Amino acid sequence: MAVVQQLSGKDLDKMDEQCEEGDEDTVRGYRGYTDLYCIYPWHHTAEHRGKLKLHQTRKVGRMFFLTTILLFGFASAQKVIQLTYCSIDEHHLRMDCKYAPSAESPEVFCKYTQGERLLDTTDPDEEQHAPFKHRAKARIFPGNNCRLLFKNLPNGKSNFTCNIKQAESGTTATKTSVVEKKLLLPCSAWSVLLQSCSGLLLTLMTLPMLLEIHWL
């Protein structure tokens, strides 16, 4: 058997890729390794098997570390949880934007937009667009809720976007809802409950169908 030379992690990665792609000719001449590397991996020397095991352990460790960092980043970032809406006095809209602040920086600014138009904001560095100065008001309430009061909602459908921005980093989380005036329910605990539970109800209704398909 050819003499086994010292291999780095990059060498092993390259040889593994070549074996998977069927490029055995390249592996045969790669630093003294024969075709046994691809065809008979159990013929490796004990030293080589140990190196392979250590190399694989390190790869798994790196993947686990990166996954943990990514999950931690997603978990620690602020996000918009829910956007609900209802009508006040038939022609006016109330929209509640529930959010989860970042653990590192709980202070946030909230604003509501329609495309490029700024309806209102709690950020003192941004200025409300003039046409909405007497129509829209955004305010943050206890319980991580940013509420918009919007007067004279036009007929038809309108898009409203809630933007939650972290004060320190400027990172922004958004959520958009399409509001159709004729379908608006009057503001009450019942209407809010219906919208809050809509996702749960959809899941409960869909679950039996998914289970049935799974067992087909």
N, C-alpha and C positions, 0 to 999 in steps of 0.2 A: 504494500500500500504506500502511496506517496506520503512524503513527510508533511505533517500538519504544521503550518506556520501560524504565527500570531495573527489573529483577525480582529479588526475593530467592529463596533456595532454597525457601521455603515457597510463594511464588507459583507457581513451576514445578511443585512437587509437586501443588498444587491443580489447576492446569490439566491436568497429565497425568492425574489422577484423573477429571476431567470429560470429557476426550477418550475415556478408556477406557470410561466409563459412557455415552457417546453424548450427553452434555450439551453439544452444540456451540453452542447459543444463548447459554449463559452465557459460553463462551469467546470468542464474537464480540465481546462488549462488555467483555471483561476487560482493562482498562488499554490500550485501543487496539488489541488484537489482533483480527484477522479470523478467519474460518473456515479460512483457509489453515493456521493453526497445527495443526489436527487433520487436515485433508484432505491438504494438500500440505506436509509438514514440510520437504521439500527447497527450498521457496521462502523459507525463513527467511533473514534477512540473515546475512552472514559473522560479524558481531558476535554475533548471537543464537545461531548454531550453536556458536560458541566458548563462549558462556555455558552452553549445554546440555551440551556435552561436559565442561566443568569441573564442572558440577553433578553429572553422572552419576559422574564420577571421585571426587568427594567422597563421594557416597552409597556407592559400592563400598568406598572406604577406610574409612568408618565401620563398615560391615558386617563387613569383614575384621578391624578392630580389636576389635569386640565379640565376634566368634567366637573370636579368639585368647585374649581374656580368659576366656571361658567354658571353653574347652578347657584352659587353664592351671589354672583353678580345679578342674576335675574331676581333672586329672592330679595335682595337688598334695595333694588331700584323701586322708585315710586311707580304706581300704575293706577289706571282708572278701572274700578271694579264694576260699576254699574251706572247707567244713565237712564233715568225715568222722567216722565213728564205727564202733565195733566193741565186742565183748563181752569182759569179763574174768571168768573163773570162772563163765561162763554167766549169772549174775544181775546182774552189774555192768557199767556202761557207761563207755566211754572216748570222749570227743569231742575232736577237734582242730580248732581254728579258726585257719586261716592268714589273715594279714592283711598289708596293705601300709601302713606308717605314713606320715603326712604328712611331706613334705620339710622344712617349716618347724618342726614340733614332733614329733620322733620318739617322745617319751614318751607312752604310752597307758595307760589302765586297761581291764581286761577284766572282763566279768561275764556270767553265764548266767542266763537267766530263763525262766519258764513263765507267760506272761501277765503278771500283776502280781506274781507270786511271784519273789523273788530267791533263786536257788539258792546262788550264791556270787559274790564279787567281789574284785578286787585293789585296789579303791578304798578307802582308809582312811576316807573320809568317808561311806561307805555301810555299813549293817549287814546281815549275812546273816540271813535269816528263820529263826526258831528251829527249825522242823521239819526244816531241812536242815543243821543244824550238824554232825551226825554222819553225814550221807549224801552231801554234795556238797563238792567242793574244786576251786577254780579256781586255776590258776597259769600264769604266763607263762614260756615256755621260749625259749632262744636260737633264732634263725631266725624270729622273729615268729610264734610259735605259742602260742595260749592253750588250755590243756588242761583239760578237766573230767573228774573222776572222780566217778561217781554210783553209789552203792550201792543194791542192791535195786530194780532197775528193774521197775516193775509190768508185768503182762501187757497185751497190746494195744498201741495206738499212743500215743505221747507226743510233744509238741512241745518242742523245745529251741531257744532263740534265743541266739546269740552277739552280744554288744554290745561294740564297740570304741570307746572314747571318747577323744578327744584331750584331754590333760591341761590345756592352756592355754585353748583355746577352748570346750571342752565339746562339740564336734561329734561326733556318734555315727554309726557305720556298723553295720548289723545284717544278720544272715542267719539264717534259720530252717530247721530240718530236722525232718521227721516220722520218728520212730524206731519201728519195729515190732519188738517183742522177739523174736518167733519167726523173724524174717528176719535177725537180727543174725549176722554172721560173727565168729568168734574173732579177736582182735587178732593180726595178723601182717603182715609186709611185703606179702604177697600181697593181703590184704583191703584194705589201704590203697591199694595200686596199682590195684585194681579200681575203687575209688571215685574215685580221682584221674583215671583215664583214661576214666571213663564219658562225660563230655562230649565228649572227643575221639572216642571210638568212635561216639557218636551222630552227630557231624558227618560222620565218614567214611562211615557207613552211609547218611546222608541225601543227601550230595553227588551221587552218581550219579543218584538220583531227580530232584533239582532240575535237573541238567543235561539229563536226558531230557525233562522238562517244558518246559524253555526252548527246546528244539529242535523241539517239536511245532508 
